[in-house]
Amino acid sequence: QVQLVESGGGLVQAGGSLRLSCVASGSTFSGYNMHWYRQAPGKEREIVAVITPSGQTYYPDSVKGRFTISRDHAKNTVYLQMDSLKPEGTAIYYCNSDTVWGQGTQVTVSS
């Protein structure tokens, strides 16, 4: 069974940092783009970072310069380093690849 499992969420003050992890099991995702999304209460899910198999990255303007996505092929793991967090970053963060989604990890940023 193919699974993505996120971890690393929590409560942090505005301006703080968190590092999310997404571990893939049941299959290798080394040949796929990996994505991080987030969904805030009452809002649509939005993409926050993408990384290709070769390591190219993409970020929307809302997080560019503050978030960094990386991957470790050997560990089948993708990371999302989030710095200078803002209260509007409060959301459930999801890992995704192809049609597989993780269960999400809650990030709460207090003002």
N, CA, C and O of each residue as an XYZ file, in Angstrom:
444
protein
N       0.850     -1.194      0.000
C       0.000      0.000      0.000
C       0.879      1.236      0.000
O       1.772      1.381      0.835
N       0.615      2.120     -0.945
C       1.393      3.331     -1.058
C       0.890      4.345     -0.044
O      -0.311      4.596      0.058
N       1.810      4.918      0.697
C       1.433      5.887      1.724
C       2.408      7.042      1.783
O       3.601      6.894      1.522
N       1.870      8.192      2.132
C       2.674      9.362      2.472
C       2.279      9.764      3.888
O       1.095      9.919      4.189
N       3.261      9.928      4.739
C       2.984     10.259      6.137
C       3.757     11.516      6.513
O       4.987     11.549      6.485
N       2.989     12.557      6.868
C       3.596     13.823      7.261
C       3.817     13.871      8.771
O       3.126     13.203      9.540
N       4.789     14.668      9.170
C       5.035     14.932     10.583
C       5.750     16.267     10.714
O       6.229     16.835      9.732
N       5.810     16.758     11.953
C       6.557     17.981     12.203
C       5.720     19.209     12.458
O       6.258     20.271     12.769
N       4.411     19.084     12.331
C       3.560     20.236     12.595
C       3.517     20.559     14.081
O       4.036     19.815     14.914
N       2.886     21.686     14.391
C       2.777     22.086     15.784
C       2.390     23.536     15.927
O       1.960     24.185     14.974
N       2.550     24.027     17.131
C       2.236     25.423     17.443
C       3.529     26.221     17.504
O       4.487     25.819     18.163
N       3.549     27.346     16.816
C       4.737     28.185     16.800
C       4.311     29.651     16.790
O       3.251     29.991     16.264
N       5.126     30.502     17.363
C       4.829     31.934     17.341
C       5.186     32.528     15.991
O       6.051     32.014     15.281
N       4.521     33.599     15.650
C       4.838     34.299     14.413
C       6.317     34.667     14.386
O       6.871     35.137     15.380
N       6.939     34.448     13.247
C       8.368     34.678     13.104
C       9.205     33.441     13.347
O      10.406     33.430     13.074
N       8.572     32.399     13.859
C       9.282     31.167     14.165
C       9.418     30.256     12.961
O       9.051     30.609     11.840
N       9.957     29.070     13.224
C      10.233     28.097     12.167
C       9.708     26.721     12.539
O       9.601     26.365     13.713
N       9.388     25.970     11.512
C       9.044     24.558     11.654
C       9.608     23.817     10.449
O       9.773     24.390      9.372
N       9.898     22.548     10.646
C      10.332     21.691      9.547
C       9.402     20.492      9.462
O       9.316     19.681     10.384
N       8.709     20.401      8.337
C       7.816     19.284      8.092
C       8.548     18.194      7.324
O       9.437     18.467      6.517
N       8.154     16.958      7.592
C       8.706     15.812      6.868
C       7.567     15.007      6.260
O       6.459     14.975      6.796
N       7.848     14.366      5.150
C       6.877     13.500      4.482
C       7.629     12.255      4.048
O       8.499     12.308      3.179
N       7.281     11.134      4.664
C       7.939      9.873      4.355
C       7.032      9.034      3.470
O       5.859      8.828      3.783
N       7.578      8.558      2.373
C       6.836      7.711      1.453
C       7.153      6.252      1.728
O       8.304      5.885      1.967
N       6.120      5.428      1.691
C       6.315      3.991      1.881
C       5.430      3.227      0.903
O       4.419      3.741      0.425
N       5.819      2.020      0.623
C       5.035      1.194     -0.276
C       5.392      1.393     -1.726
O       4.995      0.602     -2.582
N       6.135      2.443     -2.013
C       6.565      2.712     -3.377
C       7.663      3.753     -3.333
O       7.849      4.423     -2.317
N       8.383      3.890     -4.416
C       9.352      4.958     -4.493
C       8.785      6.091     -5.323
O       8.180      5.869     -6.372
N       8.982      7.290     -4.851
C       8.513      8.472     -5.550
C       9.673      9.243     -6.166
O       9.543     10.421     -6.497
N      10.790      8.576     -6.313
C      11.981      9.281     -6.777
C      11.829      9.831     -8.188
O      12.517     10.784     -8.554
N      10.946      9.251     -8.978
C      10.751      9.718    -10.339
C       9.605     10.700    -10.494
O       9.247     11.065    -11.614
N       9.030     11.128     -9.388
C       7.856     11.994     -9.420
C       8.137     13.354     -8.784
O       8.980     13.487     -7.896
N       7.406     14.355     -9.266
C       7.368     15.615     -8.527
C       6.719     15.355     -7.171
O       5.812     14.531     -7.043
N       7.204     16.076     -6.166
C       6.606     16.033     -4.837
C       6.091     17.425     -4.508
O       6.729     18.426     -4.832
N       4.940     17.480     -3.866
C       4.289     18.753     -3.569
C       3.940     18.869     -2.094
O       3.663     17.872     -1.427
N       3.957     20.080     -1.604
C       3.355     20.433     -0.326
C       2.199     21.392     -0.614
O       2.350     22.364     -1.353
N       1.054     21.100     -0.020
C      -0.115     21.952     -0.083
C      -0.492     22.345      1.344
O      -0.017     21.755      2.314
N      -1.341     23.337      1.448
C      -1.933     23.654      2.745
C      -3.381     24.071      2.545
O      -3.771     24.575      1.492
N      -4.161     23.844      3.591
C      -5.569     24.247      3.560
C      -5.918     24.873      4.892
O      -5.887     24.215      5.932
N      -6.250     26.150      4.847
C      -6.669     26.878      6.033
C      -8.174     26.715      6.209
O      -8.884     26.422      5.247
N      -8.659     26.901      7.425
C     -10.105     26.756      7.671
C     -10.927     27.656      6.759
O     -10.682     28.859      6.672
N     -11.893     27.070      6.089
C     -12.779     27.841      5.225
C     -12.178     28.253      3.898
O     -12.801     28.999      3.142
N     -10.983     27.783      3.604
C     -10.323     28.166      2.351
C     -10.006     26.932      1.518
O     -10.016     25.800      2.002
N      -9.721     27.199      0.232
C      -9.347     26.108     -0.655
C      -7.909     25.671     -0.402
O      -7.083     26.430      0.104
N      -7.644     24.437     -0.767
C      -6.282     23.936     -0.659
C      -5.398     24.665     -1.671
O      -5.791     24.850     -2.822
N      -4.214     25.076     -1.242
C      -3.305     25.795     -2.123
C      -1.917     25.169     -2.062
O      -1.498     24.628     -1.038
N      -1.226     25.259     -3.181
C       0.113     24.694     -3.242
C       1.098     25.664     -2.604
O       0.966     26.880     -2.750
N       2.091     25.118     -1.892
C       3.103     25.974     -1.282
C       4.521     25.638     -1.739
O       5.433     26.447     -1.569
N       4.715     24.459     -2.313
C       6.054     24.120     -2.787
C       6.009     22.883     -3.667
O       5.195     21.982     -3.464
N       6.906     22.860     -4.655
C       7.047     21.713     -5.549
C       8.532     21.429     -5.717
O       9.348     22.349     -5.772
N       8.872     20.159     -5.798
C      10.244     19.777     -6.120
C      10.216     18.644     -7.136
O       9.483     17.667     -6.983
N      11.027     18.796     -8.170
C      11.090     17.780     -9.221
C      12.088     16.688     -8.816
O      12.812     16.839     -7.832
N      12.122     15.592     -9.579
C      13.101     14.540     -9.268
C      14.546     15.040     -9.308
O      15.397     14.535     -8.574
N      14.821     16.011    -10.144
C      16.189     16.527    -10.250
C      16.492     17.622     -9.244
O      17.622     18.102     -9.165
N      15.480     18.021     -8.467
C      15.710     19.010     -7.433
C      15.297     20.424     -7.763
O      15.513     21.332     -6.961
N      14.705     20.634     -8.929
C      14.187     21.971     -9.226
C      12.998     22.258     -8.325
O      12.222     21.362     -7.991
N      12.867     23.511     -7.939
C      11.817     23.868     -6.995
C      10.949     25.006     -7.512
O      11.357     25.784     -8.375
N       9.759     25.080     -6.970
C       8.810     26.162     -7.295
C       8.080     26.552     -6.018
O       7.706     25.707     -5.206
N       7.888     27.874     -5.866
C       7.130     28.397     -4.730
C       6.213     29.511     -5.203
O       6.597     30.291     -6.075
N       5.026     29.603     -4.657
C       4.199     30.776     -4.951
C       4.779     31.986     -4.220
O       5.562     31.845     -3.280
N       4.388     33.158     -4.661
C       4.923     34.388     -4.074
C       4.641     34.486     -2.576
O       5.404     35.106     -1.835
N       3.549     33.876     -2.138
C       3.152     34.000     -0.736
C       4.169     33.393      0.229
O       4.216     33.784      1.396
N       4.982     32.444     -0.239
C       5.941     31.787      0.655
C       7.382     31.887      0.148
O       8.314     31.473      0.838
N       7.563     32.429     -1.045
C       8.900     32.498     -1.642
C       9.848     33.265     -0.733
O       9.520     34.347     -0.247
N      11.012     32.700     -0.511
C      12.009     33.326      0.353
C      11.893     32.916      1.817
O      12.792     33.184      2.614
N      10.792     32.271      2.166
C      10.586     31.849      3.563
C      10.496     30.327      3.698
O      10.875     29.775      4.731
N       9.998     29.647      2.667
C       9.848     28.196      2.680
C      10.889     27.571      1.755
O      11.235     28.128      0.713
N      11.378     26.398      2.165
C      12.336     25.661      1.344
C      11.956     24.192      1.318
O      11.842     23.550      2.361
N      11.761     23.667      0.117
C      11.452     22.254     -0.051
C      12.728     21.519     -0.451
O      13.544     22.033     -1.217
N      12.884     20.314      0.077
C      14.042     19.490     -0.284
C      13.626     18.033     -0.226
O      12.581     17.694      0.329
N      14.449     17.181     -0.801
C      14.106     15.756     -0.787
C      15.364     14.935     -0.610
O      16.456     15.322     -1.026
N      15.175     13.790      0.019
C      16.258     12.823      0.208
C      15.798     11.531     -0.453
O      14.971     10.805      0.099
N      16.330     11.249     -1.627
C      15.888     10.074     -2.374
C      16.187      8.790     -1.612
O      15.398      7.846     -1.650
N      17.305      8.751     -0.932
C      17.697      7.536     -0.208
C      16.709      7.208      0.901
O      16.450      6.043      1.204
N      16.160      8.270      1.500
C      15.219      8.071      2.607
C      13.765      8.145      2.148
O      12.845      8.000      2.952
N      13.564      8.374      0.843
C      12.203      8.507      0.296
C      11.404      9.542      1.097
O      10.239      9.329      1.434
N      12.050     10.642      1.384
C      11.482     11.669      2.254
C      11.593     13.040      1.611
O      12.584     13.363      0.957
N      10.556     13.835      1.812
C      10.537     15.224      1.372
C      10.365     16.100      2.607
O       9.632     15.756      3.535
N      11.045     17.224      2.602
C      10.997     18.145      3.738
C      10.449     19.504      3.301
O      10.548     19.889      2.136
N       9.878     20.206      4.254
C       9.482     21.593      4.023
C       9.963     22.404      5.214
O       9.396     22.315      6.303
N      11.002     23.190      5.009
C      11.502     24.097      6.026
C      10.730     25.402      5.914
O      10.725     26.040      4.862
N      10.084     25.792      6.991
C       9.261     26.992      6.997
C       9.832     27.986      7.997
O       9.850     27.724      9.199
N      10.291     29.107      7.510
C      10.869     30.156      8.349
C       9.989     31.402      8.290
O       9.156     31.556      7.396
N      10.192     32.275      9.252
C       9.438     33.540      9.308
C       7.943     33.284      9.139
O       7.275     33.933      8.334
N       7.444     32.349      9.893
C       6.035     31.973      9.757
C       5.121     33.119     10.158
O       5.426     33.905     11.055
N       3.998     33.190      9.469
C       2.992     34.228      9.717
C       1.702     33.576     10.203
O       1.467     32.400      9.925
N       0.870     34.315     10.918
C      -0.403     33.734     11.390
C      -1.262     33.180     10.257
O      -1.994     32.210     10.456
N      -1.181     33.780      9.076
C      -1.964     33.270      7.951
C      -1.413     31.947      7.421
O      -2.004     31.346      6.524
N      -0.316     31.503      7.953
C       0.211     30.192      7.614
C      -0.438     29.068      8.402
O      -0.109     27.899      8.201
N      -1.353     29.409      9.293
C      -2.088     28.397     10.052
C      -2.959     27.585      9.100
O      -3.826     28.125      8.413
N      -2.710     26.273      9.071
C      -3.402     25.416      8.115
C      -3.002     23.976      8.381
O      -2.105     23.689      9.173
N      -3.687     23.091      7.702
C      -3.234     21.702      7.633
C      -2.351     21.598      6.395
O      -2.743     22.011      5.304
N      -1.165     21.047      6.574
C      -0.203     20.915      5.482
C      -0.191     19.460      5.005
O      -0.084     18.520      5.793
N      -0.306     19.318      3.687
C      -0.390     17.999      3.080
C       0.776     17.771      2.124
O       1.236     18.685      1.439
N       1.232     16.540      2.101
C       2.219     16.081      1.138
C       1.481     15.331      0.026
O       0.512     14.616      0.277
N       1.957     15.509     -1.192
C       1.281     14.874     -2.331
C       2.292     14.477     -3.395
O       3.283     15.166     -3.635
N       2.008     13.349     -4.022
C       2.730     12.953     -5.224
C       1.809     12.131     -6.100
O       1.194     11.165     -5.649
N       1.723     12.527     -7.358
C       0.813     11.854     -8.288
C      -0.593     11.874     -7.688
O      -1.133     12.956     -7.454
N      -1.194     10.730     -7.436
C      -2.552     10.708     -6.895
C      -2.591     10.381     -5.408
O      -3.665     10.175     -4.843
N      -1.436     10.333     -4.781
C      -1.350      9.937     -3.375
C      -1.232     11.165     -2.480
O      -0.439     12.070     -2.742
N      -2.037     11.179     -1.416
C      -2.027     12.274     -0.448
C      -1.748     11.728      0.943
O      -2.167     10.623      1.288
N      -1.037     12.515      1.733
C      -0.887     12.183      3.133
C      -2.112     12.611      3.922
O      -3.054     13.179      3.369
N      -2.090     12.333      5.220
C      -3.237     12.661      6.068
C      -3.192     14.110      6.547
O      -4.186     14.638      7.045
N      -2.042     14.740      6.394
C      -1.898     16.138      6.793
C      -1.323     16.298      8.187
O      -1.449     15.416      9.037
N      -0.696     17.429      8.404
C      -0.177     17.779      9.730
C      -0.548     19.228     10.022
O      -0.384     20.104      9.173
N      -1.046     19.471     11.224
C      -1.548     20.795     11.587
C      -0.399     21.730     11.953
O       0.475     21.383     12.747
N      -0.418     22.902     11.370
C       0.503     23.972     11.729
C      -0.318     25.151     12.222
O      -1.215     25.628     11.527
N      -0.011     25.613     13.413
C      -0.712     26.763     13.987
C       0.314     27.831     14.334
O       1.258     27.583     15.085
N       0.120     29.019     13.780
C       1.038     30.133     14.016
C       0.302     31.189     14.824
O      -0.677     31.770     14.356
N       0.775     31.430     16.029
C       0.125     32.415     16.902
C       0.740     33.792     16.703
O       1.930     33.934     16.422
N      -0.105     34.792     16.857
C       0.357     36.180     16.652
C       0.867     36.789     17.950
O       1.292     37.944     17.964
